Each structure stands twice: as C-alpha cells, then as structure tokens.
Amino acid sequence: MISLPYNAKVYILYEKISFHKQIDGLCAVVRQMMGKDPVSSSFFVFRNRGNHSLRILHFDGSGIWLCTKRFTTARLGRIWPQGPGEYSPLLVRDLQAMIWGGGKSESVWRRVT
C-alpha cells in the first residue's frame, strides 16, 4: 500500500496518455502540459488510453518514483475527474480512493483551489 502524507500536493492530468512513456517522458508531460516542476515533491497522476491503469510520478528528494497500478475489473473512465483545462489539483483522499478502486459513489470529488 502507498502511504501519502495528508498535506501532499497532488495533480491529476485529465487527458489519457500512452504508457510507453517512462520517467523522462512523464517528466516532460509534467513540464509541458501542466507547467509544473517534476522534482517538486508533488504527486502527478496519469491514466492510460485503455482506462485500466494509472501511474503516479513522485520525486522523494533522492530520486523519481514511477508507480503503476493496473485494475483487473474497474475502468477509470467512470471515476476519473473532469474539469476545465488540462489538469487540476486533487485531494489526497480522492487519490487514495482512486488507488483502492473507489469511485464517485465512495468519494465526492471536489475541485481544490
């Protein structure tokens, strides 16, 4: 299980991406599409084109982590938040619900400002 600090900064990209991208490719996505620094200790969340996997990119101070979860039954399309723009901040509890396979019925999505 991944333990996330309650005060972590989490950003979620709305668009689906190719999971052929590894750490360097996702760092480029963070810089170009989100305008963020991938080594800022934030958590960056992505979904694949098939809507059955998510990836989390995170810099822990000594290196960059790339975590992947593939869901066997759930599809992310029904629980992936949508909004204006290309990305938005996400509450840690909403990311945890997503990791556990929860959806909108289990968690109320709130836009973080």
C-alpha positions as CSV (number, residue, x, y, z in Angstrom):
1,M,0.0,0.0,0.0
2,I,1.2,3.5,-0.8
3,S,1.1,5.9,2.2
4,L,0.6,9.5,1.2
5,P,1.0,12.4,3.6
6,Y,-2.3,14.2,4.2
7,N,-0.8,17.5,3.1
8,A,0.8,16.2,-0.1
9,K,0.3,18.2,-3.3
10,V,-1.4,16.0,-5.9
11,Y,-2.1,17.0,-9.6
12,I,-4.1,14.9,-12.0
13,L,-3.9,15.1,-15.8
14,Y,-7.4,14.8,-17.4
15,E,-6.1,13.6,-20.8
16,K,-5.2,9.9,-21.4
17,I,-1.5,9.3,-22.1
18,S,0.5,6.5,-23.6
19,F,2.1,4.3,-21.0
20,H,5.0,3.8,-23.4
21,K,6.3,7.0,-21.7
22,Q,8.6,6.2,-18.8
23,I,10.0,8.6,-16.2
24,D,11.7,11.0,-18.6
25,G,8.6,11.1,-20.9
26,L,6.2,11.7,-18.0
27,C,8.6,14.4,-16.6
28,A,8.3,16.1,-20.0
29,V,4.4,15.9,-19.8
30,V,4.5,17.5,-16.3
31,R,6.7,20.3,-17.6
32,Q,4.9,20.9,-20.9
33,M,1.2,20.2,-20.2
34,M,1.0,21.0,-16.6
35,G,3.6,23.7,-16.3
36,K,4.9,22.1,-13.1
37,D,8.4,21.0,-11.9
38,P,8.5,17.2,-11.7
39,V,11.1,17.3,-8.9
40,S,8.9,19.5,-6.7
41,S,7.9,16.6,-4.3
42,S,4.4,16.7,-5.7
43,F,2.5,13.6,-6.9
44,F,1.5,13.6,-10.5
45,V,-1.3,11.2,-11.6
46,F,-1.9,9.9,-15.1
47,R,-4.2,7.3,-16.7
48,N,-3.6,5.2,-19.8
49,R,-5.5,5.2,-23.0
50,G,-7.4,2.0,-22.1
51,N,-8.7,3.4,-18.8
52,H,-7.5,0.4,-16.8
53,S,-4.2,1.7,-15.4
54,L,-2.9,4.7,-13.5
55,R,0.6,6.0,-12.9
56,I,1.9,8.2,-10.2
57,L,5.2,10.2,-10.6
58,H,6.8,11.4,-7.5
59,F,10.2,12.9,-6.5
60,D,11.2,11.9,-2.9
61,G,14.3,14.0,-2.6
62,S,16.8,11.4,-3.8
63,G,15.1,10.1,-7.0
64,I,11.9,9.9,-9.0
65,W,9.4,7.1,-8.4
66,L,7.1,5.8,-11.0
67,C,4.3,3.7,-9.6
68,T,1.8,1.8,-11.8
69,K,-1.5,0.2,-10.9
70,R,-3.5,-1.9,-13.3
71,F,-7.1,-2.6,-12.4
72,T,-8.4,-6.1,-13.3
73,T,-12.1,-5.2,-13.2
74,A,-12.5,-1.5,-12.8
75,R,-12.2,1.1,-15.5
76,L,-11.0,4.6,-14.7
77,G,-13.3,6.4,-17.2
78,R,-16.2,6.4,-14.8
79,I,-14.3,7.6,-11.8
80,W,-11.7,9.9,-13.4
81,P,-12.4,13.5,-12.6
82,Q,-13.0,16.0,-15.4
83,G,-12.8,19.8,-15.5
84,P,-11.7,22.8,-17.4
85,G,-8.1,22.9,-18.5
86,E,-5.6,20.1,-18.8
87,Y,-5.1,19.2,-15.1
88,S,-6.2,20.1,-11.6
89,P,-5.1,19.7,-8.0
90,L,-6.6,16.6,-6.3
91,L,-7.2,15.9,-2.6
92,V,-5.0,13.1,-1.2
93,R,-8.1,11.2,0.0
94,D,-9.5,11.3,-3.5
95,L,-6.3,9.8,-4.9
96,Q,-6.4,7.1,-2.2
97,A,-10.0,6.3,-3.1
98,M,-8.9,6.0,-6.8
99,I,-6.0,3.8,-5.9
100,W,-8.3,1.5,-4.0
101,G,-10.7,1.3,-6.9
102,G,-13.3,3.6,-5.4
103,G,-15.5,5.8,-7.5
104,K,-17.7,8.8,-7.2
105,S,-20.2,6.9,-5.1
106,E,-17.5,6.3,-2.4
107,S,-15.8,9.7,-2.7
108,V,-17.1,13.1,-3.5
109,W,-14.8,14.9,-6.0
110,R,-14.1,18.4,-5.0
111,R,-12.0,20.8,-7.0
112,V,-9.1,22.1,-5.0
113,T,-8.3,25.8,-5.4
